[in-house]
Amino acid sequence: MNKENNNLMEKIVSLCKRRGFIYQGAEMYGGLSGTWDYGPLGAELKFNIEQLWWKRFVSSREDMYPISSSIIVPEAIWQASGHLESFTDPMVECEKCKKRFRADQLTDTKNCLECKGKLGSKKTFNLLFPVETGSTTEDTTRAYLRGELAQGMFVNFKNIIDSFHPKLPFGIAQIGKVFRNEINPRNFLFRVREFDLAEFEYFVKENEWEKWFEYWRKEMWNWIDDIGLSKDNVHELEVEEGDRAHYSKRTIDFEYDYPFGRKELYGLSYRTDYDLKNHKLYYLDDSTGKKFIPHVIEPTFGLGRTIFAILCESYHEDELNGEKRVFLKLPHTIAPVKVAVFPLLKNKPELVKKAREVHTSLKKDIPNIMFDDNGNIGKRYRRQDEIGTPYCITIDFDTLEDDTVTVRDRDSGEQKRVATSELLSSLSL
Ligand code: GAP
C-alpha cells in the first residue's frame, strides 16, 4: 500500500464509482447509508475472491461441509444464541436533532457532534434487524435478518451429522449476506448495514481446541498471503476479555492498516461449546458410544473489508513514459478482467477482424477477457491499468504479416512480441 498516498480513501471510492466497481446504495434516491452496490467489475472481483476462498477452505478439503442457510431466522434462535440480549452497541441520542451515535466512539459524551445539542443517556441498541413473517396480523411471527452466519451452521449441525456422519474434527462453512443495524455506518465498505461474510464453524474435541486454534491461525495467514495483502499491513490483536463477543473465550482479530487507521479485518474465535449447548445439540461418538458437546473454532472473513483492504493494497500511482498513471496491482487470480485485446486502430477493418479472432480464441480459456477499441491506445492502457487488468494485447500491422502481437504487462508497462500460437501459454493467470 502507498501509505504516503494522501486521500487514498477518496481516490479509491472515486475510482470504484468511475470504473464500475462499487456505487453508493440507492444513490439516485439520495442514497441509503451503510449500503453499497457492486457494479460489473466489483461483482466480478467479489466473485473471484469468494471462489478462491471456497477452493482453499471448502472444496479442496475433505473435512468441510458447505451450506447455504436462510437469511430470515426466527426469534427463538437468537434467543438461544444470546444475540437478543448481547448483540448490542452502546448508543446515545441527541435530544435536539435526534441523531444517534455509538457511545464508545465519542470523545465528547455530552454534546452532539452535529448540532452541539445535549446528548441523552447511554442505552443499549440491538443490531439485529427485526422482520415480521406471516400474511395476516393473527399469524405474524417475529424473526430477524441474520446478524451472523454462524447460527445457520449450528442449527444445521444435526442435519449434517444425520446425512453425512462426519468424524471430528469437521467444519460447516458458508458464504452469504448478513445484516446489522449499525448505529454509525461509515468508512466506505468498512462499517455497513448489509455485507457478505465467509465463515466456518470447526467442531473439535474440547482437549484439542488450542491445537486447532493455532492451525486455523496459520491458515488465515496463508489466505492473507493468497489475496496479496502484505504481512506488514496486517496485525494480530489478542482481544481482551471485556471486548470479546459474548460467546468467545479467546479471540484474535486480524487488523489491517486502512487509510483511516488500524481496524479489524478478520476474526478468529474459540466459541467453546456455548452455541451447541444452548441449542441442546451434541455429538455421538460411534466408536465409544459416548455423547458429548464438541467445541468450536470459528474463523470469520468479512468480504467487504477484504475488498477494501485489497483495493488499498493494490492502488498505485507512478510515472510511465513520462506520464502519470494510476494502476491496481491486483493479484492475477482475482483481477476482474484478466486480459484486454485491442486493435491498434479501430477504423482499420483488417486489424479489428484479427483482434476479434484473437479475442474469440482466447475467450475459450480466459472467460474474463475484454475487447476494447474505445479511444486511442494510451487511453485504453490507462483504463485497463485503473481496473487492474494484468495484460493488454495489441493487434497491429505487423500482426497481419507475422502473426505476432504486443503483450503489455500492467505492473512494469513492459511490452514484448509474442506469436499468437504461444499467446495463451505466455500469460501467467
Ligand atoms: N460469527 C462471528 C461474527 O460474525 P464479527 O466479528 O461480528 O463475528 C465477522 O463479524 C466479520 O464481519 C468481521 O471480522 C468483519 O470482517 C466483518 N464485519 C463486522 N461488522 C461489519 C460491518 N458493520 N460492516 C462490514 N463488515 C463487518
Boltz pocket constraint, residues with backbone or C-beta under 6 A from the ligand:
constraints:
  - pocket:
      binder: B
      contacts: [[A, 147], [A, 148], [A, 149], [A, 150], [A, 180], [A, 182], [A, 189], [A, 190], [A, 191], [A, 192], [A, 193], [A, 195], [A, 197], [A, 199], [A, 264], [A, 265], [A, 266], [A, 267], [A, 298], [A, 300], [A, 301], [A, 302], [A, 303], [A, 304], [A, 305]]
      max_distance: 6.0
